[in-house]
Amino acid sequence: MKTLKLYCLIFLLVVPVHAIRAQKPIVINSETFFLGEKQYDGIVVTIPEVGFEQVKNSWIKILEKGTKSKVVEAANGEISIFGAFLKSISKKPMNVYSQIISQDSSTWLKTTVELKRDFYITETNSESEYNQLKSILHELAKTEYVDVVSNELSVEEKKQQDLESELRNLQSEKERLGKSIQDDEQNILVSNEALLILDSDLKLKNEELASHKTALNSAENDIVRASIEEKIEQIEKEKNKIVNSIEKENKNIVGYNSDIDDARIDIQTNIGQQNIKTGEVESQRSVVNKLTAKLATIEKY
């Protein structure tokens, strides 16, 4: 019982609590904002959990696609391009002014599109183009948000696989220890059977030795005496060989029992480790399940 309590305490200390941030909405609003010293009407999209560089790189790819124009980067995350082709908005080239701002747990992308000189897309003057711009920004935000959570999910799934592999290794080790106990118990039975035979052989040798010693005492001449002494010497050698075999079998039995005791201790340790590892696996599965559900929700945005 004390051992169980100890493992429970270890479990509470070892198994981490992995906090999964709940999915946040992608927010797109019409806003008025400053780029440099000039004020613009445009759109601001809030992209949860995605970093500045990822948003910037993806946005630049969109702006430079299908045109030879290159974006111009300025201070404070400001990005502009002249002659961009956003074909879902218009087949004509347009100017795009934007700014990327990093927040604690999200990134803002502020954008305004100039269709022609001093004519910017707004919800009131260009509803169709405005909706297309919103769609472009929403798709960008969703793609990047999905990418971040997908990568996080991949990392956590790998952790789960590693933990499950470690648990399987512990289970295999327990099976191996159990098999070693069975083998040692079988070896003890074999040694005990061998000891029965050896004890019987030793008894016979002692009787044979006693008989020859009696005969030696009544030997009629030196020739007979020498023959009996030679036989006694041979019996002594055979007896010593049996005694050594008995000692070896007894030593083997002690070793087998010691190995069994060690294996049983190792099994108890293994069971405790399995309990801890099982808790880690279940905890990690919960993390993966939450991330999977989170990703599924984002993919429906």
C-alpha positions as CSV (number, residue, x, y, z in Angstrom):
1,M,0.0,0.0,0.0
2,K,2.9,2.4,0.8
3,T,4.4,1.6,-2.6
4,L,1.1,2.4,-4.3
5,K,0.8,5.7,-2.5
6,L,4.4,6.5,-3.5
7,Y,3.7,5.8,-7.2
8,C,0.5,7.9,-7.0
9,L,2.6,10.8,-5.6
10,I,5.2,10.3,-8.3
11,F,2.4,10.3,-10.9
12,L,1.1,13.6,-9.7
13,L,4.5,15.1,-9.8
14,V,5.6,13.7,-13.2
15,V,2.6,13.9,-15.4
16,P,2.5,17.5,-16.8
17,V,-0.7,19.5,-17.3
18,H,-0.5,20.7,-20.9
19,A,-2.7,23.7,-21.4
20,I,-4.2,23.9,-24.8
21,R,-5.3,27.4,-25.9
22,A,-8.8,27.3,-27.2
23,Q,-9.3,28.3,-30.8
24,K,-10.0,32.0,-31.3
25,P,-12.0,33.6,-34.0
26,I,-10.5,35.2,-37.1
27,V,-11.8,38.8,-36.8
28,I,-12.1,41.0,-39.9
29,N,-13.3,44.6,-39.5
30,S,-13.5,47.8,-41.5
31,E,-11.3,50.4,-39.9
32,T,-9.6,53.7,-40.4
33,F,-5.9,53.6,-39.7
34,F,-2.6,55.5,-40.3
35,L,0.2,54.2,-42.5
36,G,3.0,56.5,-42.0
37,E,1.4,60.0,-41.7
38,K,-1.5,59.2,-44.0
39,Q,-4.9,58.0,-43.0
40,Y,-6.6,55.2,-44.9
41,D,-9.9,53.4,-44.9
42,G,-9.4,49.7,-45.1
43,I,-9.6,46.3,-43.4
44,V,-7.9,44.9,-40.4
45,V,-7.7,41.1,-39.9
46,T,-6.7,39.6,-36.5
47,I,-4.9,36.2,-37.0
48,P,-4.7,34.2,-33.8
49,E,-1.5,32.5,-32.7
50,V,0.4,33.2,-35.9
51,G,3.7,35.0,-35.8
52,F,4.8,38.2,-37.5
53,E,7.2,36.6,-40.0
54,Q,4.8,33.8,-41.1
55,V,2.1,36.4,-41.8
56,K,4.5,38.7,-43.6
57,N,6.0,36.0,-45.8
58,S,2.7,34.6,-46.8
59,W,1.2,38.1,-47.5
60,I,4.2,39.0,-49.7
61,K,3.7,35.9,-51.7
62,I,0.1,36.8,-52.4
63,L,1.0,40.4,-53.3
64,E,3.9,39.4,-55.6
65,K,2.1,36.6,-57.4
66,G,1.4,37.2,-61.1
67,T,3.4,40.5,-61.2
68,K,6.9,41.6,-61.7
69,S,6.5,44.2,-59.0
70,K,8.2,43.7,-55.7
71,V,7.0,44.8,-52.3
72,V,8.6,47.6,-50.5
73,E,9.1,47.2,-46.8
74,A,9.3,50.1,-44.5
75,A,9.5,50.7,-40.7
76,N,6.9,49.3,-38.3
77,G,6.0,46.4,-40.4
78,E,4.6,48.5,-43.3
79,I,4.5,46.8,-46.7
80,S,3.4,48.3,-50.0
81,I,3.4,47.2,-53.6
82,F,2.5,49.1,-56.8
83,G,1.0,47.1,-59.7
84,A,-0.2,44.0,-57.8
85,F,-2.7,41.6,-59.4
86,L,-5.4,40.4,-57.1
87,K,-7.5,38.8,-59.9
88,S,-10.5,38.0,-57.7
89,I,-10.8,41.8,-57.1
90,S,-9.9,43.2,-60.5
91,K,-8.1,42.2,-63.7
92,K,-6.3,45.6,-63.6
93,P,-3.2,46.3,-61.5
94,M,-3.7,48.0,-58.1
95,N,-1.7,49.4,-55.3
96,V,-1.8,47.8,-51.9
97,Y,-0.7,49.4,-48.7
98,S,-0.5,47.3,-45.5
99,Q,1.0,47.0,-42.1
100,I,1.7,43.9,-40.0
101,I,1.6,44.3,-36.2
102,S,2.6,41.6,-33.8
103,Q,0.5,41.2,-30.6
104,D,0.9,38.9,-27.6
105,S,-1.1,36.0,-29.0
106,S,-2.0,37.2,-32.5
107,T,-0.9,39.2,-35.5
108,W,-2.8,42.1,-37.1
109,L,-2.8,42.7,-40.8
110,K,-4.0,46.1,-41.8
111,T,-4.7,46.5,-45.6
112,T,-6.0,49.1,-48.0
113,V,-6.3,48.7,-51.7
114,E,-6.1,51.6,-54.2
115,L,-7.9,50.6,-57.4
116,K,-7.1,53.8,-59.1
117,R,-5.6,57.1,-58.1
118,D,-7.0,58.1,-54.7
119,F,-9.8,55.6,-54.9
120,Y,-9.6,53.0,-52.2
121,I,-11.8,49.9,-51.7
122,T,-14.4,50.4,-48.9
123,E,-17.6,48.6,-48.0
124,T,-19.7,51.6,-49.1
125,N,-18.1,52.5,-52.4
126,S,-16.9,49.0,-53.7
127,E,-19.0,46.3,-52.0
128,S,-18.1,43.5,-54.4
129,E,-14.3,44.3,-54.4
130,Y,-14.5,44.8,-50.6
131,N,-16.0,41.4,-50.1
132,Q,-13.3,39.8,-52.4
133,L,-10.6,41.5,-50.3
134,K,-12.2,40.2,-47.2
135,S,-12.2,36.8,-48.7
136,I,-8.5,37.0,-49.6
137,L,-7.6,38.1,-46.1
138,H,-9.9,35.5,-44.4
139,E,-8.3,32.7,-46.5
140,L,-4.8,33.9,-45.6
141,A,-5.7,34.1,-41.9
142,K,-7.4,30.7,-42.0
143,T,-4.5,29.0,-43.9
144,E,-1.9,30.4,-41.5
145,Y,-3.9,29.6,-38.4
146,V,-4.5,26.0,-39.6
147,D,-0.8,25.7,-40.4
148,V,0.2,26.7,-36.9
149,V,-2.2,24.4,-35.2
150,S,-1.4,21.5,-37.6
151,N,2.3,21.9,-36.8
152,E,1.5,22.0,-33.1
153,L,-0.7,18.9,-33.5
154,S,2.1,17.1,-35.3
155,V,4.5,17.8,-32.5
156,E,2.1,16.6,-29.9
157,E,1.2,13.4,-31.9
158,K,4.9,12.6,-32.1
159,K,5.1,13.0,-28.3
160,Q,2.2,10.6,-27.9
161,Q,3.8,8.1,-30.2
162,D,7.0,8.3,-28.2
163,L,5.2,7.8,-24.9
164,E,3.2,4.9,-26.3
165,S,6.4,3.3,-27.5
166,E,8.0,3.8,-24.1
167,L,4.9,2.2,-22.5
168,R,5.2,-0.8,-24.9
169,N,8.8,-1.2,-24.0
170,L,7.9,-1.3,-20.3
171,Q,5.2,-3.9,-21.0
172,S,7.7,-6.0,-23.0
173,E,10.2,-5.6,-20.2
174,K,7.7,-6.9,-17.7
175,E,6.9,-9.9,-19.9
176,R,10.6,-10.6,-20.2
177,L,11.0,-10.4,-16.4
178,G,8.1,-12.8,-16.0
179,K,9.6,-15.2,-18.5
180,S,12.9,-15.1,-16.7
181,I,11.2,-16.0,-13.4
182,Q,9.5,-18.9,-15.1
183,D,12.8,-20.0,-16.6
184,D,14.6,-19.8,-13.3
185,E,11.8,-21.7,-11.5
186,Q,12.1,-24.4,-14.1
187,N,15.9,-24.4,-13.6
188,I,15.4,-24.9,-9.9
189,L,13.1,-27.9,-10.5
190,V,15.8,-29.4,-12.8
191,S,18.5,-28.7,-10.2
192,N,16.4,-30.3,-7.5
193,E,15.9,-33.4,-9.6
194,A,19.6,-33.5,-10.3
195,L,20.3,-33.2,-6.5
196,L,18.0,-36.2,-5.8
197,I,20.1,-38.3,-8.2
198,L,23.4,-36.9,-6.9
199,D,22.4,-37.6,-3.3
200,S,21.5,-41.1,-4.3
201,D,24.8,-41.5,-6.1
202,L,26.7,-40.1,-3.1
203,K,25.0,-42.5,-0.8
204,L,26.0,-45.4,-3.0
205,K,29.6,-44.1,-3.2
206,N,29.7,-43.8,0.6
207,E,28.5,-47.3,1.0
208,E,30.9,-48.6,-1.6
209,L,33.7,-46.7,0.1
210,A,32.8,-48.1,3.5
211,S,32.7,-51.6,2.1
212,H,36.2,-51.3,0.5
213,K,37.7,-49.8,3.7
214,T,36.3,-52.8,5.6
215,A,37.9,-55.1,3.0
216,L,41.2,-53.2,3.4
217,N,41.3,-54.0,7.1
218,S,41.1,-57.7,6.4
219,A,43.4,-57.8,3.3
220,E,45.5,-61.0,3.2
221,N,48.6,-59.6,1.6
222,D,50.2,-56.5,0.2
223,I,49.1,-57.2,-3.3
224,V,45.4,-57.4,-2.3
225,R,45.9,-54.3,-0.1
226,A,47.4,-52.3,-2.9
227,S,44.5,-53.2,-5.2
228,I,41.9,-52.2,-2.6
229,E,43.7,-48.9,-1.9
230,E,43.7,-48.1,-5.6
231,K,40.0,-48.8,-5.8
232,I,39.4,-46.7,-2.7
233,E,41.3,-43.8,-4.3
234,Q,39.2,-44.1,-7.4
235,I,36.0,-44.2,-5.4
236,E,37.1,-41.0,-3.4
237,K,37.7,-39.2,-6.7
238,E,34.2,-40.2,-7.9
239,K,32.7,-39.2,-4.6
240,N,34.5,-35.8,-4.7
241,K,33.2,-35.3,-8.2
242,I,29.6,-35.9,-7.0
243,V,30.1,-33.6,-4.0
244,N,31.3,-30.8,-6.3
245,S,28.3,-31.4,-8.5
246,I,26.0,-31.1,-5.5
247,E,27.7,-27.9,-4.4
248,K,27.4,-26.6,-7.9
249,E,23.6,-27.4,-8.1
250,N,23.0,-25.8,-4.7
251,K,24.9,-22.7,-5.8
252,N,22.9,-22.6,-9.0
253,I,19.7,-22.8,-6.9
254,V,20.8,-19.9,-4.7
255,G,21.6,-17.9,-7.9
256,Y,18.3,-18.8,-9.5
257,N,16.4,-17.7,-6.3
258,S,18.4,-14.5,-6.2
259,D,17.6,-13.8,-9.8
260,I,13.9,-14.5,-9.1
261,D,13.9,-12.1,-6.1
262,D,15.6,-9.4,-8.2
263,A,13.2,-9.9,-11.1
264,R,10.2,-9.6,-8.8
265,I,11.5,-6.3,-7.4
266,D,12.1,-5.1,-11.0
267,I,8.5,-6.1,-11.9
268,Q,7.1,-4.0,-9.0
269,T,9.3,-1.1,-10.2
270,N,8.1,-1.7,-13.7
271,I,4.5,-1.7,-12.7
272,G,5.0,1.6,-11.0
273,Q,6.7,3.0,-14.1
274,Q,3.9,1.6,-16.3
275,N,1.3,3.4,-14.1
276,I,3.2,6.6,-14.5
277,K,3.7,6.2,-18.2
278,T,0.1,5.2,-18.7
279,G,-0.9,8.4,-17.0
280,E,1.4,10.4,-19.3
281,V,0.0,8.6,-22.4
282,E,-3.6,9.4,-21.3
283,S,-2.6,13.0,-20.6
284,Q,-0.9,13.3,-24.0
285,R,-3.9,11.7,-25.7
286,S,-6.1,14.4,-24.1
287,V,-3.8,17.1,-25.5
288,V,-3.9,15.5,-29.0
289,N,-7.7,15.1,-28.9
290,K,-8.1,18.8,-27.9
291,L,-5.8,20.0,-30.6
292,T,-7.6,17.7,-33.1
293,A,-10.9,19.2,-32.2
294,K,-9.4,22.7,-32.2
295,L,-8.0,22.2,-35.7
296,A,-11.3,20.8,-37.0
297,T,-13.1,23.9,-35.7
298,I,-10.6,26.2,-37.4
299,E,-10.9,24.4,-40.6
300,K,-14.6,25.2,-40.6
301,Y,-14.0,28.9,-40.4
